[in-house]
Each structure stands twice: as structure tokens, then as C-alpha cells.
Amino acid sequence: MGLTMRPSNPALMAVSRSLRADRNRLIEQWSRWIAGRVAEVPHVRTATVHRHLTLLVDILIESAGPLRRRVAELWFTASEVYGQTAATRGLAAGEVVEELQQLREILIHHLSETVAGLPPRQSMAAVLRLNRILDRGISHAVVGYTDGLFETLLNSRGVPIVASEPAEDEVLQRLEQLEEELAEIRVVQ
């Protein structure tokens, strides 16, 4: 018994097309908002955070399209890594939630016309699906944040320490792995 792909919901496809068309604007708007509230920290550069935001938006676009089932686990992993990176950046737990909530607000403003143009049942289904994806991403980001803090405390025995290896390198390595995984999923399509 092989894997069968069901055709995508037309509403989700419309959302995916809209997100894909304005991808760069969404990323830039989200990145500007984050950069405006948090100064660059020595452990993780702003360009690296921007790269992670780009990855999250790219996965979210695929989550609304025909690859949604194949990228679900990648979304959870990328969100968890985002939470770990937020801990490295020195954010509070609520701040990582706030950053992902900002993506939700940007999407609401961006998709309002697209969703309003859909039949009511389809528009509600699309909005609920995106909210569910974002909610689960936020949950995984909080788990990643908590894991990152716990690991730091465990390694330092409760005493703040300076990392011997730059956190930037670890974050970049993990981002590269996630980006490659998304590229593989897109190719196999």
C-alpha cells in the first residue's frame, strides 16, 4: 500500500500562493519587527536570526500547500530549534512566544483579502489550519527554549558561563541541516 496524495484544498492552495508571492515582504516585515525590539547579541548575529525566519516562513508556505504532511515534522523541529536559539539570544520564554505571535499578526494582515475572497467554509478552514500550525510551532519553540535553558544550567551547574564554542556556529550548522531537509522534500515532491 503506497502513499497516496489527496488533492489540496483550494482555499489552502490560495493561501499558499499568496504567501509564496509575498514571501520576501513577509520575511522582511517580521525580521524588522524582531530587530527593532532586540539588540544583536554576541552569540547569534541578526543575519542568522533572519535566516531562521526565512526558513520558518518557507516551511509555513509549504504547510499550506500539497507538501503539508511531509513538512509537518520539519516545522516542529525548526520551531524547536528557533526556541533553542531564542534561549541562546538571551530572550525570556514569553519573548519567543511573542516573536512567533508577531508572525501570526503579519499573516492576518497579509491574508485578510485572500481569505475574505474565499467561500465562508473554505476561508474558516484555511484560517483554522494556519492557526493550528502556528500554535503547534509556538509549543515546540517553548519546548526548545526550555531544553536550551535546561542544557545551559546543567552544563554550568547553575553558574553562568561563557560558551567555549560560539553559539553562532551551532545555530548555523543546524539551520543548514534544516534547509537541506526542506530542499529534499521539495525535490521529491
SULTA-V970577 format. One record per residue. RES is the residue in three letters. PHI is phi in radians with two decimals (999 if undefined). PSI is psi in degrees with one decimal (* if undefined). Layout:
res->[RES,RES]
phi->[PHI,PHI]
psi->[PSI,PSI]
This chain:
res->[MET,GLY,LEU,THR,MET,ARG,PRO,SER,ASN,PRO,ALA,LEU,MET,ALA,VAL,SER,ARG,SER,LEU,ARG,ALA,ASP,ARG,ASN,ARG,LEU,ILE,GLU,GLN,TRP,SER,ARG,TRP,ILE,ALA,GLY,ARG,VAL,ALA,GLU,VAL,PRO,HIS,VAL,ARG,THR,ALA,THR,VAL,HIS,ARG,HIS,LEU,THR,LEU,LEU,VAL,ASP,ILE,LEU,ILE,GLU,SER,ALA,GLY,PRO,LEU,ARG,ARG,ARG,VAL,ALA,GLU,LEU,TRP,PHE,THR,ALA,SER,GLU,VAL,TYR,GLY,GLN,THR,ALA,ALA,THR,ARG,GLY,LEU,ALA,ALA,GLY,GLU,VAL,VAL,GLU,GLU,LEU,GLN,GLN,LEU,ARG,GLU,ILE,LEU,ILE,HIS,HIS,LEU,SER,GLU,THR,VAL,ALA,GLY,LEU,PRO,PRO,ARG,GLN,SER,MET,ALA,ALA,VAL,LEU,ARG,LEU,ASN,ARG,ILE,LEU,ASP,ARG,GLY,ILE,SER,HIS,ALA,VAL,VAL,GLY,TYR,THR,ASP,GLY,LEU,PHE,GLU,THR,LEU,LEU,ASN,SER,ARG,GLY,VAL,PRO,ILE,VAL,ALA,SER,GLU,PRO,ALA,GLU,ASP,GLU,VAL,LEU,GLN,ARG,LEU,GLU,GLN,LEU,GLU,GLU,GLU,LEU,ALA,GLU,ILE,ARG,VAL,VAL,GLN]
phi->[999,-1.57,-1.32,-1.90,-1.78,-1.42,-1.11,-1.27,-1.04,-1.03,-1.17,-1.14,-1.12,-1.12,-1.12,-1.05,-1.07,-1.13,-1.12,-1.12,-1.13,-1.94,-0.88,-1.10,-1.17,-1.08,-1.09,-1.11,-1.12,-1.16,-1.11,-1.08,-1.09,-1.16,-1.12,-1.26,-1.91,-2.28,-1.26,-1.12,-1.84,-1.17,-1.46,-2.47,-1.32,-1.06,-1.08,-1.23,-1.08,-1.04,-1.09,-1.19,-1.09,-1.06,-1.06,-1.09,-1.14,-1.08,-1.17,-1.07,-1.05,-1.19,-1.19,-1.71,-2.01,-1.18,-1.63,-0.96,-1.26,-1.35,-1.73,-1.00,-1.15,-1.13,-1.06,-1.10,-1.14,-1.12,-1.18,-1.11,-1.12,-1.08,-1.11,-1.08,-1.16,-1.09,-1.11,-1.12,-1.29,1.50,-1.36,-1.43,-0.99,-1.15,-1.26,-1.17,-1.12,-1.08,-1.11,-1.29,-1.14,-1.10,-1.04,-1.02,-1.10,-1.08,-1.13,-1.02,-1.14,-1.22,-1.62,-0.98,-1.22,-1.06,-1.18,-1.12,-1.43,-1.58,-1.02,-0.88,-1.10,-1.21,-1.15,-1.13,-1.09,-1.15,-1.13,-1.11,-1.12,-1.09,-1.10,-1.12,-1.07,-1.13,-1.05,-1.19,-1.12,-1.10,-1.04,-1.21,-1.13,-1.15,-1.07,-1.08,-1.07,-1.11,-1.05,-1.09,-1.16,-1.09,-1.09,-1.09,-1.12,-1.13,-1.23,-1.80,0.94,1.48,-1.81,-1.00,-2.28,-1.60,-1.09,-1.33,-1.94,-0.98,-1.07,-0.96,-1.08,-1.13,-1.11,-1.10,-1.10,-1.17,-1.05,-1.06,-1.07,-1.17,-1.11,-1.13,-1.10,-1.13,-1.06,-1.12,-1.10,-1.16,-1.24,-1.20,-0.27]
psi->[115.6,169.9,125.3,139.4,124.0,148.5,146.5,146.9,132.4,-33.0,-43.4,-37.1,-39.5,-41.3,-45.8,-44.9,-42.2,-43.5,-43.0,-39.6,-35.2,23.9,-52.6,-38.3,-40.6,-47.3,-45.6,-42.7,-44.4,-43.3,-42.5,-41.6,-45.6,-44.6,-31.2,-18.7,-16.1,127.7,155.5,137.9,155.3,-21.4,-29.0,122.4,157.2,-37.5,-34.0,-40.9,-42.8,-41.6,-39.1,-39.3,-40.1,-44.9,-45.0,-42.9,-41.1,-41.9,-39.8,-39.8,-45.7,-27.8,-19.9,1.2,-161.9,-16.2,11.0,-39.3,-33.0,-24.1,-1.1,-50.4,-35.1,-38.9,-44.9,-44.9,-46.0,-36.5,-40.6,-43.3,-36.1,-40.8,-42.5,-40.7,-36.3,-39.4,-41.7,-34.9,-8.9,19.5,157.0,159.7,-40.7,-27.2,-36.0,-36.8,-44.3,-38.7,-41.3,-31.0,-32.4,-37.3,-42.3,-45.4,-41.7,-42.9,-40.0,-48.4,-41.6,-40.8,-1.2,-44.3,-41.2,-48.4,-38.5,-27.3,-5.5,157.5,145.1,-46.3,-41.4,-39.8,-40.4,-42.0,-42.0,-44.2,-44.0,-39.2,-46.4,-41.4,-40.4,-41.9,-47.7,-42.2,-43.6,-35.3,-41.4,-43.1,-44.4,-33.1,-40.0,-40.2,-46.1,-41.0,-47.0,-43.5,-42.6,-43.0,-42.8,-42.7,-41.4,-46.1,-40.6,-43.1,-30.0,0.2,38.2,-3.4,123.7,134.7,159.4,132.2,136.6,-33.3,133.2,132.5,-29.2,-43.7,-43.1,-43.6,-45.4,-40.1,-44.2,-40.8,-42.6,-42.5,-44.3,-40.0,-40.4,-39.9,-41.8,-41.8,-40.4,-42.1,-41.2,-35.3,-43.3,-26.3,*]
